[in-house]
Amino acid sequence: MHALSAHFVNCLERERLAEEFGEARTRGRNLSRLRRLTVPERTALEQRETQARARLMEHDTQHRCQP
Ligand SMILES: [Zn+2]
């Protein structure tokens, strides 16, 4: 059995949350590169990113699936 792949499928829920967080960050970065964002837009994007990160951290605390 491959150690790396075993770690990779360690926790699908965490993977999903990490992906969500990554997407929120990427989306915000891409949008702000395309045009100047309004304050509410930027706030919403930041909130989204903060919430995604909080969910990921909460998962790590509660689930303890990370080594
Ligand atoms: Zn987990």
N, CA, C, O and the ligand as a Tripos MOL2 file, in Angstrom:
@<TRIPOS>MOLECULE
protein
  269   267    68     0     0
PROTEIN
NO_CHARGES

@<TRIPOS>ATOM
      1 N           0.8320   -1.1990    0.0000 N.3       1 MET1
      2 CA          0.0000    0.0000    0.0000 C.3       1 MET1
      3 C           0.8720    1.2570    0.0000 C.2       1 MET1
      4 O           1.8870    1.3390    0.6910 O.2       1 MET1
      5 N           0.4480    2.2050   -0.7810 N.am      2 HIS2
      6 CA          1.2270    3.4250   -0.9350 C.3       2 HIS2
      7 C           0.9160    4.3970    0.2010 C.2       2 HIS2
      8 O          -0.2390    4.7540    0.4340 O.2       2 HIS2
      9 N           1.9600    4.8150    0.8980 N.am      3 ALA3
     10 CA          1.7670    5.6630    2.0760 C.3       3 ALA3
     11 C           1.1670    7.0230    1.7050 C.2       3 ALA3
     12 O           0.3140    7.5590    2.4130 O.2       3 ALA3
     13 N           1.6330    7.5590    0.5880 N.am      4 LEU4
     14 CA          1.1860    8.8960    0.1960 C.3       4 LEU4
     15 C          -0.2970    8.9020   -0.1790 C.2       4 LEU4
     16 O          -1.0410    9.7940    0.2290 O.2       4 LEU4
     17 N          -0.7220    7.9020   -0.9570 N.am      5 SER5
     18 CA         -2.1170    7.8530   -1.3650 C.3       5 SER5
     19 C          -3.0160    7.5560   -0.1620 C.2       5 SER5
     20 O          -4.1590    8.0090   -0.1040 O.2       5 SER5
     21 N          -2.4860    6.7890    0.7970 N.am      6 ALA6
     22 CA         -3.2560    6.4970    2.0030 C.3       6 ALA6
     23 C          -3.5240    7.7920    2.7600 C.2       6 ALA6
     24 O          -4.6130    8.0130    3.2890 O.2       6 ALA6
     25 N          -2.4990    8.6390    2.7960 N.am      7 HIS7
     26 CA         -2.6630    9.9240    3.4700 C.3       7 HIS7
     27 C          -3.6320   10.8040    2.6920 C.2       7 HIS7
     28 O          -4.4050   11.5690    3.2690 O.2       7 HIS7
     29 N          -3.5740   10.6780    1.3730 N.am      8 PHE8
     30 CA         -4.3640   11.5400    0.5110 C.3       8 PHE8
     31 C          -5.8570   11.2950    0.6810 C.2       8 PHE8
     32 O          -6.6410   12.2430    0.6740 O.2       8 PHE8
     33 N          -6.2570   10.0470    0.8320 N.am      9 VAL9
     34 CA         -7.6750    9.7370    1.0000 C.3       9 VAL9
     35 C          -8.0400    9.6500    2.4770 C.2       9 VAL9
     36 O          -9.0900    9.1230    2.8460 O.2       9 VAL9
     37 N          -7.1610   10.1740    3.3010 N.am     10 ASN10
     38 CA         -7.3310   10.1540    4.7420 C.3      10 ASN10
     39 C          -8.7250   10.6130    5.1680 C.2      10 ASN10
     40 O          -9.4060    9.9410    5.9420 O.2      10 ASN10
     41 N          -9.1220   11.7410    4.6590 N.am     11 CYS11
     42 CA        -10.4100   12.2850    5.0730 C.3      11 CYS11
     43 C         -11.0110   13.0920    3.9320 C.2      11 CYS11
     44 O         -10.5110   14.1620    3.5870 O.2      11 CYS11
     45 N         -12.0750   12.5760    3.3550 N.am     12 LEU12
     46 CA        -12.6910   13.2300    2.2050 C.3      12 LEU12
     47 C         -13.3520   14.5440    2.5940 C.2      12 LEU12
     48 O         -13.3620   15.5100    1.8300 O.2      12 LEU12
     49 N         -13.9000   14.5540    3.7990 N.am     13 GLU13
     50 CA        -14.5540   15.7720    4.2680 C.3      13 GLU13
     51 C         -13.5420   16.9070    4.3960 C.2      13 GLU13
     52 O         -13.8230   18.0500    4.0350 O.2      13 GLU13
     53 N         -12.3700   16.5760    4.9110 N.am     14 ARG14
     54 CA        -11.3320   17.6030    5.0450 C.3      14 ARG14
     55 C         -10.8580   18.0800    3.6670 C.2      14 ARG14
     56 O         -10.5930   19.2610    3.4410 O.2      14 ARG14
     57 N         -10.7660   17.1230    2.7790 N.am     15 GLU15
     58 CA        -10.3430   17.4620    1.4220 C.3      15 GLU15
     59 C         -11.3290   18.4430    0.7850 C.2      15 GLU15
     60 O         -10.9380   19.3900    0.1020 O.2      15 GLU15
     61 N         -12.6040   18.1900    1.0240 N.am     16 ARG16
     62 CA        -13.6530   19.0470    0.4750 C.3      16 ARG16
     63 C         -13.5320   20.4590    1.0710 C.2      16 ARG16
     64 O         -13.6300   21.4530    0.3520 O.2      16 ARG16
     65 N         -13.3230   20.5310    2.3650 N.am     17 LEU17
     66 CA        -13.2150   21.8300    3.0310 C.3      17 LEU17
     67 C         -11.9760   22.5910    2.5740 C.2      17 LEU17
     68 O         -12.0100   23.8070    2.3860 O.2      17 LEU17
     69 N         -10.8820   21.8530    2.3990 N.am     18 ALA18
     70 CA         -9.6430   22.4800    1.9420 C.3      18 ALA18
     71 C          -9.8100   23.0240    0.5270 C.2      18 ALA18
     72 O          -9.2770   24.0760    0.1720 O.2      18 ALA18
     73 N         -10.5670   22.2720   -0.2670 N.am     19 GLU19
     74 CA        -10.8240   22.6930   -1.6380 C.3      19 GLU19
     75 C         -11.6760   23.9580   -1.6580 C.2      19 GLU19
     76 O         -11.4330   24.8810   -2.4360 O.2      19 GLU19
     77 N         -12.6720   23.9770   -0.7870 N.am     20 GLU20
     78 CA        -13.5490   25.1320   -0.6700 C.3      20 GLU20
     79 C         -12.7570   26.3800   -0.2930 C.2      20 GLU20
     80 O         -12.9570   27.4570   -0.8530 O.2      20 GLU20
     81 N         -11.8630   26.2110    0.6580 N.am     21 PHE21
     82 CA        -11.0200   27.3020    1.1150 C.3      21 PHE21
     83 C         -10.1310   27.7920   -0.0230 C.2      21 PHE21
     84 O         -10.0040   28.9940   -0.2590 O.2      21 PHE21
     85 N          -9.5240   26.8490   -0.7170 N.am     22 GLY22
     86 CA         -8.6620   27.2010   -1.8480 C.3      22 GLY22
     87 C          -9.4250   27.9250   -2.9320 C.2      22 GLY22
     88 O          -8.9200   28.8750   -3.5300 O.2      22 GLY22
     89 N         -10.6550   27.4730   -3.1870 N.am     23 GLU23
     90 CA        -11.4820   28.0980   -4.2180 C.3      23 GLU23
     91 C         -11.8640   29.5190   -3.8360 C.2      23 GLU23
     92 O         -11.8550   30.4240   -4.6710 O.2      23 GLU23
     93 N         -12.2000   29.7030   -2.5660 N.am     24 ALA24
     94 CA        -12.5820   31.0310   -2.0880 C.3      24 ALA24
     95 C         -11.4170   32.0020   -2.2520 C.2      24 ALA24
     96 O         -11.6050   33.1500   -2.6540 O.2      24 ALA24
     97 N         -10.2330   31.5380   -1.9410 N.am     25 ARG25
     98 CA         -9.0440   32.3840   -2.0710 C.3      25 ARG25
     99 C          -8.7740   32.7060   -3.5340 C.2      25 ARG25
    100 O          -8.5250   33.8570   -3.8910 O.2      25 ARG25
    101 N          -8.8240   31.6810   -4.3750 N.am     26 THR26
    102 CA         -8.5320   31.8770   -5.7890 C.3      26 THR26
    103 C          -9.5460   32.8060   -6.4360 C.2      26 THR26
    104 O          -9.1870   33.6770   -7.2280 O.2      26 THR26
    105 N         -10.8180   32.6140   -6.0950 N.am     27 ARG27
    106 CA        -11.8640   33.4230   -6.7040 C.3      27 ARG27
    107 C         -11.6720   34.8920   -6.3560 C.2      27 ARG27
    108 O         -11.7690   35.7690   -7.2150 O.2      27 ARG27
    109 N         -11.3950   35.1460   -5.0680 N.am     28 GLY28
    110 CA        -11.1770   36.5220   -4.6420 C.3      28 GLY28
    111 C          -9.9990   37.1500   -5.3510 C.2      28 GLY28
    112 O         -10.0540   38.3060   -5.7700 O.2      28 GLY28
    113 N          -8.9360   36.3820   -5.4840 N.am     29 ARG29
    114 CA         -7.7300   36.9020   -6.1200 C.3      29 ARG29
    115 C          -7.9780   37.1880   -7.6040 C.2      29 ARG29
    116 O          -7.5560   38.2200   -8.1260 O.2      29 ARG29
    117 N          -8.6600   36.2700   -8.2690 N.am     30 ASN30
    118 CA         -8.9370   36.4490   -9.7000 C.3      30 ASN30
    119 C          -9.8400   37.6520   -9.9450 C.2      30 ASN30
    120 O          -9.5980   38.4490  -10.8520 O.2      30 ASN30
    121 N         -10.8820   37.7750   -9.1280 N.am     31 LEU31
    122 CA        -11.8260   38.8780   -9.3020 C.3      31 LEU31
    123 C         -11.1470   40.2220   -9.1040 C.2      31 LEU31
    124 O         -11.3760   41.1570   -9.8710 O.2      31 LEU31
    125 N         -10.3100   40.3190   -8.0770 N.am     32 SER32
    126 CA         -9.6730   41.6040   -7.8020 C.3      32 SER32
    127 C          -8.6240   41.9290   -8.8640 C.2      32 SER32
    128 O          -8.2090   43.0780   -9.0140 O.2      32 SER32
    129 N          -8.2080   40.9050   -9.5920 N.am     33 ARG33
    130 CA         -7.2570   41.1530  -10.6660 C.3      33 ARG33
    131 C          -7.9780   41.6620  -11.9140 C.2      33 ARG33
    132 O          -7.4250   42.4360  -12.6960 O.2      33 ARG33
    133 N          -9.2340   41.2080  -12.0860 N.am     34 LEU34
    134 CA        -10.0070   41.5920  -13.2600 C.3      34 LEU34
    135 C         -10.4810   43.0380  -13.1950 C.2      34 LEU34
    136 O         -10.4710   43.7620  -14.1910 O.2      34 LEU34
    137 N         -10.8900   43.4320  -12.0130 N.am     35 ARG35
    138 CA        -11.4300   44.7920  -11.8860 C.3      35 ARG35
    139 C         -11.3600   45.2130  -10.4260 C.2      35 ARG35
    140 O         -11.1290   44.4020   -9.5290 O.2      35 ARG35
    141 N         -11.5680   46.5060  -10.2220 N.am     36 ARG36
    142 CA        -11.5690   47.0290   -8.8760 C.3      36 ARG36
    143 C         -12.8710   46.6190   -8.1790 C.2      36 ARG36
    144 O         -13.9640   46.8840   -8.6820 O.2      36 ARG36
    145 N         -12.7460   45.9890   -7.0500 N.am     37 LEU37
    146 CA        -13.9330   45.5240   -6.3460 C.3      37 LEU37
    147 C         -14.4910   46.6130   -5.4420 C.2      37 LEU37
    148 O         -13.7560   47.4400   -4.9030 O.2      37 LEU37
    149 N         -15.8090   46.5900   -5.2920 N.am     38 THR38
    150 CA        -16.4210   47.5140   -4.3390 C.3      38 THR38
    151 C         -16.1470   47.0000   -2.9330 C.2      38 THR38
    152 O         -15.7920   45.8370   -2.7420 O.2      38 THR38
    153 N         -16.3150   47.8740   -1.9590 N.am     39 VAL39
    154 CA        -16.0600   47.4830   -0.5730 C.3      39 VAL39
    155 C         -16.9540   46.3070   -0.1410 C.2      39 VAL39
    156 O         -16.4530   45.3430    0.4390 O.2      39 VAL39
    157 N         -18.2710   46.3720   -0.4140 N.am     40 PRO40
    158 CA        -19.1180   45.2230   -0.0310 C.3      40 PRO40
    159 C         -18.6940   43.9260   -0.7050 C.2      40 PRO40
    160 O         -18.7430   42.8550   -0.1010 O.2      40 PRO40
    161 N         -18.2760   44.0350   -1.9690 N.am     41 GLU41
    162 CA        -17.8240   42.8420   -2.6900 C.3      41 GLU41
    163 C         -16.5890   42.2510   -2.0180 C.2      41 GLU41
    164 O         -16.4950   41.0450   -1.7930 O.2      41 GLU41
    165 N         -15.6480   43.1370   -1.7070 N.am     42 ARG42
    166 CA        -14.4190   42.6710   -1.0850 C.3      42 ARG42
    167 C         -14.6920   42.0760    0.2960 C.2      42 ARG42
    168 O         -14.1120   41.0610    0.6810 O.2      42 ARG42
    169 N         -15.5870   42.7320    1.0260 N.am     43 THR43
    170 CA        -15.9440   42.2350    2.3510 C.3      43 THR43
    171 C         -16.5640   40.8480    2.2570 C.2      43 THR43
    172 O         -16.2360   39.9570    3.0410 O.2      43 THR43
    173 N         -17.4640   40.6700    1.2890 N.am     44 ALA44
    174 CA        -18.1250   39.3790    1.1130 C.3      44 ALA44
    175 C         -17.1100   38.2910    0.7760 C.2      44 ALA44
    176 O         -17.1840   37.1780    1.2970 O.2      44 ALA44
    177 N         -16.1620   38.6230   -0.1000 N.am     45 LEU45
    178 CA        -15.1410   37.6490   -0.4940 C.3      45 LEU45
    179 C         -14.2490   37.2840    0.6880 C.2      45 LEU45
    180 O         -13.8930   36.1220    0.8840 O.2      45 LEU45
    181 N         -13.8970   38.3050    1.4720 N.am     46 GLU46
    182 CA        -13.0500   38.0590    2.6370 C.3      46 GLU46
    183 C         -13.7780   37.2150    3.6720 C.2      46 GLU46
    184 O         -13.1960   36.3290    4.2990 O.2      46 GLU46
    185 N         -15.0680   37.5090    3.8380 N.am     47 GLN47
    186 CA        -15.8630   36.7430    4.7920 C.3      47 GLN47
    187 C         -15.9350   35.2840    4.3790 C.2      47 GLN47
    188 O         -15.8160   34.3760    5.2020 O.2      47 GLN47
    189 N         -16.1320   35.0850    3.0950 N.am     48 ARG48
    190 CA        -16.2270   33.7410    2.5460 C.3      48 ARG48
    191 C         -14.9390   32.9600    2.8190 C.2      48 ARG48
    192 O         -14.9620   31.7980    3.2250 O.2      48 ARG48
    193 N         -13.8270   33.6370    2.5830 N.am     49 GLU49
    194 CA        -12.5360   33.0030    2.8000 C.3      49 GLU49
    195 C         -12.3110   32.7070    4.2930 C.2      49 GLU49
    196 O         -11.8340   31.6340    4.6620 O.2      49 GLU49
    197 N         -12.6630   33.6740    5.1290 N.am     50 THR50
    198 CA        -12.4920   33.5030    6.5710 C.3      50 THR50
    199 C         -13.3440   32.3490    7.0860 C.2      50 THR50
    200 O         -12.8960   31.5500    7.9080 O.2      50 THR50
    201 N         -14.5820   32.2730    6.5890 N.am     51 GLN51
    202 CA        -15.4780   31.2020    7.0260 C.3      51 GLN51
    203 C         -14.9750   29.8400    6.5690 C.2      51 GLN51
    204 O         -15.0300   28.8630    7.3160 O.2      51 GLN51
    205 N         -14.4860   29.7860    5.3440 N.am     52 ALA52
    206 CA        -13.9690   28.5180    4.8280 C.3      52 ALA52
    207 C         -12.7670   28.0660    5.6560 C.2      52 ALA52
    208 O         -12.6290   26.8840    5.9720 O.2      52 ALA52
    209 N         -11.8960   29.0210    6.0040 N.am     53 ARG53
    210 CA        -10.7360   28.6790    6.8150 C.3      53 ARG53
    211 C         -11.1620   28.2240    8.2140 C.2      53 ARG53
    212 O         -10.5960   27.2830    8.7710 O.2      53 ARG53
    213 N         -12.1690   28.9070    8.7740 N.am     54 ALA54
    214 CA        -12.6510   28.5580   10.1060 C.3      54 ALA54
    215 C         -13.2200   27.1380   10.1170 C.2      54 ALA54
    216 O         -12.9910   26.3760   11.0570 O.2      54 ALA54
    217 N         -13.9680   26.7900    9.0580 N.am     55 ARG55
    218 CA        -14.5430   25.4410    8.9730 C.3      55 ARG55
    219 C         -13.4430   24.3880    8.8900 C.2      55 ARG55
    220 O         -13.5350   23.3230    9.5010 O.2      55 ARG55
    221 N         -12.4070   24.7040    8.1280 N.am     56 LEU56
    222 CA        -11.2930   23.7780    7.9820 C.3      56 LEU56
    223 C         -10.5760   23.5770    9.3210 C.2      56 LEU56
    224 O         -10.2440   22.4530    9.6970 O.2      56 LEU56
    225 N         -10.3450   24.6810   10.0310 N.am     57 MET57
    226 CA         -9.6520   24.5980   11.3170 C.3      57 MET57
    227 C         -10.5050   23.8670   12.3500 C.2      57 MET57
    228 O         -10.0030   23.0910   13.1630 O.2      57 MET57
    229 N         -11.8070   24.1370   12.2970 N.am     58 GLU58
    230 CA        -12.7200   23.4760   13.2290 C.3      58 GLU58
    231 C         -12.7210   21.9740   12.9730 C.2      58 GLU58
    232 O         -12.7510   21.1710   13.9060 O.2      58 GLU58
    233 N         -12.6880   21.6130   11.7020 N.am     59 HIS59
    234 CA        -12.6530   20.2040   11.3440 C.3      59 HIS59
    235 C         -11.3890   19.5480   11.9160 C.2      59 HIS59
    236 O         -11.4460   18.4580   12.4860 O.2      59 HIS59
    237 N         -10.2680   20.2200   11.7540 N.am     60 ASP60
    238 CA         -9.0030   19.6790   12.2610 C.3      60 ASP60
    239 C          -9.0470   19.4930   13.7750 C.2      60 ASP60
    240 O          -8.5320   18.5100   14.3070 O.2      60 ASP60
    241 N          -9.6670   20.4460   14.4560 N.am     61 THR61
    242 CA         -9.7410   20.3860   15.9130 C.3      61 THR61
    243 C         -10.6350   19.2320   16.3670 C.2      61 THR61
    244 O         -10.3000   18.4950   17.2950 O.2      61 THR61
    245 N         -11.7770   19.0930   15.6960 N.am     62 GLN62
    246 CA        -12.7610   18.1230   16.1470 C.3      62 GLN62
    247 C         -12.5140   16.7130   15.6240 C.2      62 GLN62
    248 O         -12.7540   15.7250   16.3190 O.2      62 GLN62
    249 N         -12.0350   16.6400   14.3990 N.am     63 HIS63
    250 CA        -11.9320   15.3510   13.7470 C.3      63 HIS63
    251 C         -10.5910   14.6780   14.0080 C.2      63 HIS63
    252 O         -10.5040   13.4520   14.0830 O.2      63 HIS63
    253 N          -9.5750   15.4690   14.1400 N.am     64 ARG64
    254 CA         -8.2050   14.9840   14.4020 C.3      64 ARG64
    255 C          -7.7650   13.9630   13.3660 C.2      64 ARG64
    256 O          -7.1340   12.9590   13.6960 O.2      64 ARG64
    257 N          -8.1020   14.2280   12.1120 N.am     65 CYS65
    258 CA         -7.7180   13.3000   11.0560 C.3      65 CYS65
    259 C          -6.3330   13.6350   10.5210 C.2      65 CYS65
    260 O          -5.7590   12.8680    9.7480 O.2      65 CYS65
    261 N          -5.7930   14.7930   10.9370 N.am     66 GLN66
    262 CA         -4.4690   15.1800   10.4870 C.3      66 GLN66
    263 C          -3.4010   14.6030   11.4260 C.2      66 GLN66
    264 O          -3.5820   14.5680   12.6430 O.2      66 GLN66
    265 N          -2.2810   14.1490   10.8360 N.am     67 PRO67
    266 CA         -1.2250   13.5690   11.6640 C.3      67 PRO67
    267 C          -0.5610   14.6310   12.5580 C.2      67 PRO67
    268 O           0.3510   14.3130   13.3210 O.2      67 PRO67
    269 ZN        -11.3230   14.6930    8.9640 Zn       68 ZN68
@<TRIPOS>BOND
     1     1     2 1
     2     2     3 1
     3     3     4 2
     4     3     5 am
     5     5     6 1
     6     6     7 1
     7     7     8 2
     8     7     9 am
     9     9    10 1
    10    10    11 1
    11    11    12 2
    12    11    13 am
    13    13    14 1
    14    14    15 1
    15    15    16 2
    16    15    17 am
    17    17    18 1
    18    18    19 1
    19    19    20 2
    20    19    21 am
    21    21    22 1
    22    22    23 1
    23    23    24 2
    24    23    25 am
    25    25    26 1
    26    26    27 1
    27    27    28 2
    28    27    29 am
    29    29    30 1
    30    30    31 1
    31    31    32 2
    32    31    33 am
    33    33    34 1
    34    34    35 1
    35    35    36 2
    36    35    37 am
    37    37    38 1
    38    38    39 1
    39    39    40 2
    40    39    41 am
    41    41    42 1
    42    42    43 1
    43    43    44 2
    44    43    45 am
    45    45    46 1
    46    46    47 1
    47    47    48 2
    48    47    49 am
    49    49    50 1
    50    50    51 1
    51    51    52 2
    52    51    53 am
    53    53    54 1
    54    54    55 1
    55    55    56 2
    56    55    57 am
    57    57    58 1
    58    58    59 1
    59    59    60 2
    60    59    61 am
    61    61    62 1
    62    62    63 1
    63    63    64 2
    64    63    65 am
    65    65    66 1
    66    66    67 1
    67    67    68 2
    68    67    69 am
    69    69    70 1
    70    70    71 1
    71    71    72 2
    72    71    73 am
    73    73    74 1
    74    74    75 1
    75    75    76 2
    76    75    77 am
    77    77    78 1
    78    78    79 1
    79    79    80 2
    80    79    81 am
    81    81    82 1
    82    82    83 1
    83    83    84 2
    84    83    85 am
    85    85    86 1
    86    86    87 1
    87    87    88 2
    88    87    89 am
    89    89    90 1
    90    90    91 1
    91    91    92 2
    92    91    93 am
    93    93    94 1
    94    94    95 1
    95    95    96 2
    96    95    97 am
    97    97    98 1
    98    98    99 1
    99    99   100 2
   100    99   101 am
   101   101   102 1
   102   102   103 1
   103   103   104 2
   104   103   105 am
   105   105   106 1
   106   106   107 1
   107   107   108 2
   108   107   109 am
   109   109   110 1
   110   110   111 1
   111   111   112 2
   112   111   113 am
   113   113   114 1
   114   114   115 1
   115   115   116 2
   116   115   117 am
   117   117   118 1
   118   118   119 1
   119   119   120 2
   120   119   121 am
   121   121   122 1
   122   122   123 1
   123   123   124 2
   124   123   125 am
   125   125   126 1
   126   126   127 1
   127   127   128 2
   128   127   129 am
   129   129   130 1
   130   130   131 1
   131   131   132 2
   132   131   133 am
   133   133   134 1
   134   134   135 1
   135   135   136 2
   136   135   137 am
   137   137   138 1
   138   138   139 1
   139   139   140 2
   140   139   141 am
   141   141   142 1
   142   142   143 1
   143   143   144 2
   144   143   145 am
   145   145   146 1
   146   146   147 1
   147   147   148 2
   148   147   149 am
   149   149   150 1
   150   150   151 1
   151   151   152 2
   152   151   153 am
   153   153   154 1
   154   154   155 1
   155   155   156 2
   156   155   157 am
   157   157   158 1
   158   158   159 1
   159   159   160 2
   160   159   161 am
   161   161   162 1
   162   162   163 1
   163   163   164 2
   164   163   165 am
   165   165   166 1
   166   166   167 1
   167   167   168 2
   168   167   169 am
   169   169   170 1
   170   170   171 1
   171   171   172 2
   172   171   173 am
   173   173   174 1
   174   174   175 1
   175   175   176 2
   176   175   177 am
   177   177   178 1
   178   178   179 1
   179   179   180 2
   180   179   181 am
   181   181   182 1
   182   182   183 1
   183   183   184 2
   184   183   185 am
   185   185   186 1
   186   186   187 1
   187   187   188 2
   188   187   189 am
   189   189   190 1
   190   190   191 1
   191   191   192 2
   192   191   193 am
   193   193   194 1
   194   194   195 1
   195   195   196 2
   196   195   197 am
   197   197   198 1
   198   198   199 1
   199   199   200 2
   200   199   201 am
   201   201   202 1
   202   202   203 1
   203   203   204 2
   204   203   205 am
   205   205   206 1
   206   206   207 1
   207   207   208 2
   208   207   209 am
   209   209   210 1
   210   210   211 1
   211   211   212 2
   212   211   213 am
   213   213   214 1
   214   214   215 1
   215   215   216 2
   216   215   217 am
   217   217   218 1
   218   218   219 1
   219   219   220 2
   220   219   221 am
   221   221   222 1
   222   222   223 1
   223   223   224 2
   224   223   225 am
   225   225   226 1
   226   226   227 1
   227   227   228 2
   228   227   229 am
   229   229   230 1
   230   230   231 1
   231   231   232 2
   232   231   233 am
   233   233   234 1
   234   234   235 1
   235   235   236 2
   236   235   237 am
   237   237   238 1
   238   238   239 1
   239   239   240 2
   240   239   241 am
   241   241   242 1
   242   242   243 1
   243   243   244 2
   244   243   245 am
   245   245   246 1
   246   246   247 1
   247   247   248 2
   248   247   249 am
   249   249   250 1
   250   250   251 1
   251   251   252 2
   252   251   253 am
   253   253   254 1
   254   254   255 1
   255   255   256 2
   256   255   257 am
   257   257   258 1
   258   258   259 1
   259   259   260 2
   260   259   261 am
   261   261   262 1
   262   262   263 1
   263   263   264 2
   264   263   265 am
   265   265   266 1
   266   266   267 1
   267   267   268 2
@<TRIPOS>SUBSTRUCTURE
     1 MET1         2 RESIDUE 1 A MET
     2 HIS2         6 RESIDUE 1 A HIS
     3 ALA3        10 RESIDUE 1 A ALA
     4 LEU4        14 RESIDUE 1 A LEU
     5 SER5        18 RESIDUE 1 A SER
     6 ALA6        22 RESIDUE 1 A ALA
     7 HIS7        26 RESIDUE 1 A HIS
     8 PHE8        30 RESIDUE 1 A PHE
     9 VAL9        34 RESIDUE 1 A VAL
    10 ASN10       38 RESIDUE 1 A ASN
    11 CYS11       42 RESIDUE 1 A CYS
    12 LEU12       46 RESIDUE 1 A LEU
    13 GLU13       50 RESIDUE 1 A GLU
    14 ARG14       54 RESIDUE 1 A ARG
    15 GLU15       58 RESIDUE 1 A GLU
    16 ARG16       62 RESIDUE 1 A ARG
    17 LEU17       66 RESIDUE 1 A LEU
    18 ALA18       70 RESIDUE 1 A ALA
    19 GLU19       74 RESIDUE 1 A GLU
    20 GLU20       78 RESIDUE 1 A GLU
    21 PHE21       82 RESIDUE 1 A PHE
    22 GLY22       86 RESIDUE 1 A GLY
    23 GLU23       90 RESIDUE 1 A GLU
    24 ALA24       94 RESIDUE 1 A ALA
    25 ARG25       98 RESIDUE 1 A ARG
    26 THR26      102 RESIDUE 1 A THR
    27 ARG27      106 RESIDUE 1 A ARG
    28 GLY28      110 RESIDUE 1 A GLY
    29 ARG29      114 RESIDUE 1 A ARG
    30 ASN30      118 RESIDUE 1 A ASN
    31 LEU31      122 RESIDUE 1 A LEU
    32 SER32      126 RESIDUE 1 A SER
    33 ARG33      130 RESIDUE 1 A ARG
    34 LEU34      134 RESIDUE 1 A LEU
    35 ARG35      138 RESIDUE 1 A ARG
    36 ARG36      142 RESIDUE 1 A ARG
    37 LEU37      146 RESIDUE 1 A LEU
    38 THR38      150 RESIDUE 1 A THR
    39 VAL39      154 RESIDUE 1 A VAL
    40 PRO40      158 RESIDUE 1 A PRO
    41 GLU41      162 RESIDUE 1 A GLU
    42 ARG42      166 RESIDUE 1 A ARG
    43 THR43      170 RESIDUE 1 A THR
    44 ALA44      174 RESIDUE 1 A ALA
    45 LEU45      178 RESIDUE 1 A LEU
    46 GLU46      182 RESIDUE 1 A GLU
    47 GLN47      186 RESIDUE 1 A GLN
    48 ARG48      190 RESIDUE 1 A ARG
    49 GLU49      194 RESIDUE 1 A GLU
    50 THR50      198 RESIDUE 1 A THR
    51 GLN51      202 RESIDUE 1 A GLN
    52 ALA52      206 RESIDUE 1 A ALA
    53 ARG53      210 RESIDUE 1 A ARG
    54 ALA54      214 RESIDUE 1 A ALA
    55 ARG55      218 RESIDUE 1 A ARG
    56 LEU56      222 RESIDUE 1 A LEU
    57 MET57      226 RESIDUE 1 A MET
    58 GLU58      230 RESIDUE 1 A GLU
    59 HIS59      234 RESIDUE 1 A HIS
    60 ASP60      238 RESIDUE 1 A ASP
    61 THR61      242 RESIDUE 1 A THR
    62 GLN62      246 RESIDUE 1 A GLN
    63 HIS63      250 RESIDUE 1 A HIS
    64 ARG64      254 RESIDUE 1 A ARG
    65 CYS65      258 RESIDUE 1 A CYS
    66 GLN66      262 RESIDUE 1 A GLN
    67 PRO67      266 RESIDUE 1 A PRO
    68 ZN68       269 GROUP 0 **** ****
